[in-house]
Amino acid sequence: MEVLLINRPTHVCKTRALLALILLMWVPMEVRAGTENGTHLSTRPSSLNIGALFTLNSVIGRAAKPAIYAAIDDVNSDPSILPGTKLEVILHDTNCSAFLGTVEALQLIEDDVVAAIGPQSSGIAHVISHVVNELHVPLLSFAATDPSLAALQYPYFVRTTQSDHFQMYAVADVVEYFGWREVIAIFVDDDCGRNGISILGDALAKKRSKISYKAAFSPGASKNAITELLVGVNLMESRVFVVHVNPDSGLTIFSVAKSLGMMTAGYVWIATDWLPSHLDSLESPGLDTMNLVQGVVALRHHTPDTDLKKSFMSRWKKLKHEGSSGFNSYALYAYDSIWLAARALEVFFNEGGKISFSDDPKLKDTNRSTLHLTSLRIFDGGQQYLQTILKMNFTGVSGQIQFDQDKYLVHPAYEILNIGGTGSRRIGYWSNSTGLSAIAPEILYKMPFSANTTAQLYTVIWPGETTAIPRGWVFPNNGTPLRIAVPYRVSYQDFVAKDKSPPGVRGYCIDVFEAAVNLLPYAVPRNYVLYGNGKRNPEYSNLVFDVAQNNFDAAVGDVTITTNRTRIVDFTQPYMESGLVVVVPVKEQKTSPWAFLKPFTYQMWLVTGAFFLFVGAVVWILEHRMNQEFRGPPRKQLMTIFWLGCFTSFSFSTMFFSHRENTVSTLGRLVLIIWLFVVLIINSSYTASLTSILTVQQLTSRIEGIDSLIASNDPIGVQDGSFAWKYLVDELNIAESRLVKLKTMENYIEALQYGPKRGGVAAIVDELPYIELFMSNTKCKFRTVGQEFTKSGWGFAFQRDSPLAVDLSTAILQLSENGDLQKIHNKWLTHNECSIQMNEVDSDRLSLTSFWGLFLICGVACFLSLTVFFCRILCQYRRFIPAAVEGDVEEIGSGSTRSRPSIRSASFKNLMDFVDTKEEKIKHMLKRKGSDSKHDEASPSSDGPPHSPS
C-alpha cells in the first residue's frame, strides 16, 4: 500500500474563506507526470487515487485514520473488488481551519482523485462542495452532519453518516417524553451548530415545545466566555439544556457548569452525539472527567451488532496507529466510506465506465497570474460514478449502506444513553420510523406496526443522583416576582376586590388562586397589581392582551376562557363553570277563579269527559242483563249511564264515598278496574299540576329566551367590561344600539324594573355566576329564561407556554377532588338560592300526549269486553230461535202493544227484545227447551211433525 501523507503545522480553528480569496493566494504546485499528459485508459487502471481530508489531531480524526487505512488494506486484499487495480489513499490534514481545509482540498483534487473522503467539519464541507461540484468529484463525508448539506445546491456531497436532522428530532422526542415545554440550546456558532439548532426548533414546535433561548458561543471561545454565557442562562427560567458542540471542546461546558452548581438536582442536560464520541475515544476515562457529566442524557449513533461489526471491533487494537485514540462510531462510518467508494468503482467499471480527466474551460491561466488553474481538471465519469454511489446497497460495519431519494442513509437510529458512575448505560433507542423505544430498532422493524407504537425508556438517574423527573423549569433567579394583574371591579366584589390588608386583594378568585399555589411543590414569588381605575369594570379583553404582550406575567380573577383569548395566552383548568344566560323580571300571579281548569289542556278535558261517558255506557251494557239495578224505565237507565260515567259510581266515587250501584258481571268488573287505574293516575297528575300552577311566579316580559330576545327590538343590558358585548354583536349579530352597559348591581335592578318603555331594558345577558349572586341578593325578584346559550368557564391566564399554567391546572383539580374548592365557594358565594330556571304555566299544563297510552289501554279493554259480550249474546240467540215456542216469544215480548212477528223471521226487534231480556230468564227458557226436547225423544208424538214457531 502506498500512502502519501502531507502534514501541515497545527493551527487553531479559523473562519471560512471565500473561494475567490483561495484562488488569489494559490501557489503553483507540481503536477503528477502520470496524469499531466491527459491520456485516457481504455482498461482498468493499475491504481486509483482516493483522497481523505479531515483534521487528524481531533477526536473524530484519531478514530477515522486507522479505520481508513484498514479499509484500504481490506479492499486491496479482496480479489472480488477491483481486481488488478490498487487503491491508494492521499491523506490531507485540514487542521480544523476552513481556509486551510479549502487549500488542502484543492491540492488533493489536483492529484486526480476519483473520490474524496471527508471532511469532518461541516463548515469546510460547505466550501469544498463548491469545488467538487465544478470538478465532478464525489465527496463522501463520514462526519459532516450539518442538515443543510443535504440541499440540492450540493449534488456531489454524499453523507455516509447520519444527519443532525434526525438527531434533533430524537432530542425533541426525548423532551416530549419527559413532558418539558422549553429548552435552552447551547451550541457553537458555526454552520453545524446553527443549522442543527434550527432543526431542533422546528422539531420542538411540532411537539408544542420551543427553544426559549439560544446560547451561542464562537468556535475556540475561552473558558471565561463560556462561564459568562452559562451564568446568564442560569438566571433564566428553563432548566433543560441541550448541548450541541464539537467533541474536542465540549467538556469545557460541563466543567464550567459544575463549578457554577448547575450539575445538581433540578437541572437537565441533553448532549448530542459529540459527548459519547469523546468518551468512547478515551481508553479509560478518568474519574475527574466522568464526574463532570454525571446524570447527563446523551445520544449516540446506533449501529447494529452484526458479525461484521464484531469482527471489526476485535481487530481494532491492531488497527490503531501511533497517535490514534480509542474507538467511536465515526470510525465505522469512515471504514464504510472507503468500501462504498470501492464497491461503486467496481460497478462503475462493470457498466463500462472509464477513468479520464479533462481541462475545465472555465479555468484559464493568465499572463499576469502565477496561479496554475489548469492543474484542476474535471473527472469525466464523475456524474456516472455519483449515480452509481447513490444506488449502492450493501451491509457495512455500521449497518445497511443505502440512500433514500434525499440522499440520507436509510434507517437512521440513535441510542439514548445515561451517563453515570464510571461509564454510561443505554436507556433506550430512537429511530425515525419507530420513535423512542426500549427495544432495538432492527428488532422493531420486524414486528407488526401496532406492537411498537408505545414510547418507553428505562429509568434515568438525573444530576443530583435522583430518579425523579425534574420539573424542567424554575422561576428566574433575577429576583423579580411574578406580576399578576387583578381586575379592579366596582360590582360583584365577592369574586375579586381591592383590600387594604396584604396581599392587597381579596375575593373568591383570589382564595382559589392562593390555595392552588400553596399546593405547588415550590415557592411562587408574586405581586398583585390592580388593573383598572376603580370607577368602572376594566375591559377583560385588554387585560388578557396585556398578559400576552408581557406587560404582566398572569391575570387572576373572573377571567372567562374564550376561543380568541386562548390564541394569545394559556389558561389553567377552569375553576368555575360559566355561561351566558338571559335574566328578566318576574311577579306573583293572583289566583284566578278558573285556575282549576289550567292543569289540563282543552283537548285533555274533552277526551277525559268523552271517556267518562263511554266507560259508563260500556259498563251499563255489560251489567244490564244481569244486574237489576241497571234495569228500569229508559229515563232511569240514561241517568244511570250518566251517573256511572261522570260521577261517583266508577271513578271518583271510589276515592271519596261508596258508590250506589254494584257490578256483578266479570266483564264489567274488568273494565271498571282498568278505568279506575286510569282515573287514579289522571287525578294524581291533576293535583300536582294544580299545586304548581297556584304557587308559580309569572314573567312580566314576553322574552322567553335568547331567540325571542334576538327577534325583538328591545334594549338589552350587558355588564360593563364583559365579553358578552362582543359576543352578542359578533356572533349573534345584535345591533350595538340595542346594548346598554350596566356598571353596578343597582343599575341591573333599575334597568329591569323600568323596562324598555321607561328607559330600562327588557332583559340582561350576563354570565351565570354573576346572575346567581344577583338573584340571591335581590331575593329572587328576577329569574332566568331559556337555557345557557354558551358554555365556558373561568380560569387564570398566563403567557403562552408558561409551565406554571400546567402545574396550577393540576393543583385546581386537586382542590376540586379534596373538596377545598367547594369550601371556598361556600365561604364567598353561598346565599339564598333561587330556582335558576323559570317555571312557566304552559310547561306545567298536562296534555293528551302524556296520557294517550292510558286511554288506549282503557279503550281496548272496553272494545274486547263488548266483543265478548255480543258474541255470547249471538250464541244464545242462535240456540234460542229454533226451539222457541209461541209462548216464549210472547213472554219475551210481553209488555209490547204491537203485534209480534214470527220468531222464524228473526227481525231486529226480536233480537233487541232478546238482548233486553234478563240473563236469568233466558237461561230458564233454554233449560226448559232442553227438558222438552228430551221428553219428545222419549215419547214420540203421532200428531205429525214438530210444531214450528210462528
C-alpha positions, 0 to 999 in steps of 0.5 A: 500500500502506498500512502502519501501523507502531507502534514501541515503545522497545527493551527487553531480553528479559523473562519471560512474563506471565500473561494475567490480569496483561495484562488488569489493566494494559490501557489503553483504546485507540481503536477503528477507526470502520470496524469499531466499528459491527459491520456485516457485508459481504455482498461482498468487502471493499475491504481486509483487515487482516493483522497481523505481530508479531515483534521487528524489531531481531533477526536473524530480524526484519531478514530477515522485514520486507522479505520481508513487505512484498514479499509484500504488494506481490506479492499486491496486484499479482496480479489472480488473488488477491483481486481488488478487495480490498487487503491491508494489513499492521499491523506490531507490534514485540514487542521480544523481551519476552513481556509486551510481545509479549502487549500488542502482540498484543492491540492488533493483534487489536483492529484486526480482523485476519483473520490474524496473522503471527508471532511469532518467539519461541516463548515469546510464541507460547505466550501469544498462542495463548491469545488467538487461540484465544478470538478465532478468529484464525489465527496463522501463525508463520514462526519459532516452532519450539518442538515443543510448539506443535504440541499440540492445546491450540493449534488456531489456531497454524499453523507455516509453518516447520519444527519443532525436532522434526525438527531434533533428530532430524537432530542425533541422526542426525548423532551416530549417524553419527559413532558418539558415545554422549553429548552435552552440550546447551547451550541457553537456558532458555526454552520453545524451548530446553527443549522442543527439548532434550527432543526431542533426548533422546528422539531420542538414546535411540532411537539408544542415545545420551543427553544426559549433561548439560544446560547451561542458561543464562537468556535475556540471561545475561552473558558471565561466566555463560556462561564459568562454565557452559562451564568446568564442562562442560569438566571433564566427560567428553563432548566433543560439544556441541550448541548450541541458542540464539537467533541474536542471542546465540549467538556469545557461546558460541563466543567464550567457548569459544575463549578457554577452548581448547575450539575445538581438536582433540578437541572437537565442536560441533553448532549448530542452525539459529540459527548459519547464520541469523546468518551468512547475515544478515551481508553479509560476515562478518568474519574475527574472527567466522568464526574463532570457529566454525571446524570447527563442524557446523551445520544449516540449513533446506533449501529447494529451488532452484526458479525461484521461489526464484531469482527471489526471491533476485535481487530481494532487494537491492531488497527490503531496507529501511533497517535490514534485514540480509542474507538467511536462510531465515526470510525465505522462510518469512515471504514464504510466510506472507503468500501462504498467508494470501492464497491461503486468503482467496481460497478462503475467499471462493470457498466463500462465506465472509464477513468479520464480527466479533462481541462475545465474551460472555465479555468484559464491561466493568465499572463499576469497570474502565477496561479496554475488553474489548469492543474484542476481538471474535471473527472469525466465519469464523475456524474456516472460514478455519483449515480452509481454511489447513490444506488449502492446497497450493501451491509457495512460495519455500521449497518445497511449502506443505502440512500433514500431519494434525499440522499440520507442513509436509510434507517437512521437510529440513535441510542439514548444513553445515561451517563453515570458512575464510571461509564454510561448505560443505554436507556433506550433507542430512537429511530425515525420510523419507530420513535423512542423505544426500549427495544432495538430498532432492527428488532422493531422493524420486524414486528407488526406496526401496532406492537411498537407504537408505545414510547418507553425508556428505562429509568434515568438517574438525573444530576443530583443522583435522583430518579425523579423527573425534574420539573424542567423549569424554575422561576428566574433567579433575577429576583423579580416576582411574578406580576399578576394583574387583578381586575379592579371591579366596582360590582360583584366584589365577592369574586375579586376586590381591592383590600387594604390588608396584604396581599392587597386583594381579596375575593373568591378568585383570589382564595382559589388562586392562593390555595392552588399555589400553596399546593405547588411543590415550590415557592411562587414569588408574586405581586398583585397589581390592580388593573383598572381605575376603580370607577368602572369594570376594566375591559377583560379583553385588554387585560388578557392582551396585556398578559400576552404582550408581557406587560404582566406575567398572569391575570387572576380573577373572573377571567372567562376562557374564550376561543380568541383569548386562548390564541394569545395566552394559556389558561389553567383548568377552569375553576368555575363553570360559566355561561351566558344566560338571559335574566328578566323580571318576574311577579306573583300571579293572583289566583284566578277563579278558573285556575282549576281548569289550567292543569289540563289542556282543552283537548285533555278535558274533552277526551277525559269527559268523552271517556267518562261517558263511554266507560259508563255506557260500556259498563251499563251494557255489560251489567244490564242483563244481569244486574237489576239495578241497571234495569228500569224505565229508559229515563232511569237507565240514561241517568244511570249511564250518566251517573256511572260515567261522570260521577261517583259510581266508577271513578271518583266515587271510589276515592271519596264515598261508596258508590250506589250501584254494584257490578256483578258481571266479570266483564264489567268488573274488568273494565271498571278496574282498568278505568279506575287505574286510569282515573287514579293516575289522571287525578294524581297528575291533576293535583300536582299540576294544580299545586304548581300552577297556584304557587308559580311566579309569572314573567312580566316580559314576553322574552322567553329566551335568547331567540325571542330576545334576538327577534325583538327590538328591545334594549338589552343590558350587558355588564360593563367590561364583559365579553358578552358585548362582543359576543352578542354583536359578533356572533349573534349579530345584535345591533350595538344600539340595542346594548346598554352597559350596566356598571353596578348591581343597582343599575341591573335592578333599575334597568329591569324594573323600568323596562324598555318603555321607561328607559330600562331594558327588557332583559340582561345577558350576563354570565351565570355566576354573576346572575346567581349572586344577583338573584340571591341578593335581590331575593329572587325578584328576577329569574332566568329564561331559556337555557345557557346559550354558551358554555365556558368557564373561568380560569387564570391566564398566563403567557403562552407556554408558561409551565406554571399554567400546567402545574396550577391546572393540576393543583385546581383539580386537586382542590376540586377532588379534596373538596377545598374548592367547594369550601371556598365557594361556600365561604364567598358565594353561598346565599339564598338560592333561587330556582335558576330556571323559570317555571312557566304555566304552559310547561306545567299544563298536562296534555293528551300526549302524556296520557294517550297510552292510558286511554288506549289501554282503557279503550281496548279493554272496553272494545274486547269486553263488548266483543265478548259480550255480543258474541255470547249474546249471538250464541244464545240467540242462535240456540234460542230461535229454533226451539222457541215456542209461541209462548216464549216469544210472547213472554219475551215480548210481553209488555209490547202493544204491537203485534209480534212477528214470527220468531222464524223471521228473526227481525231486529226487534226480536233480537233487541227484545232478546238482548233486553231480556234478563240473563236469568230468564233466558237461561230458564227458557233454554233449560226448559227447551232442553227438558222438552226436547228430551221428553219428545225423544222419549215419547214420540208424538203421532200428531205429525211433525214438530210444531214450528214457531210462528 
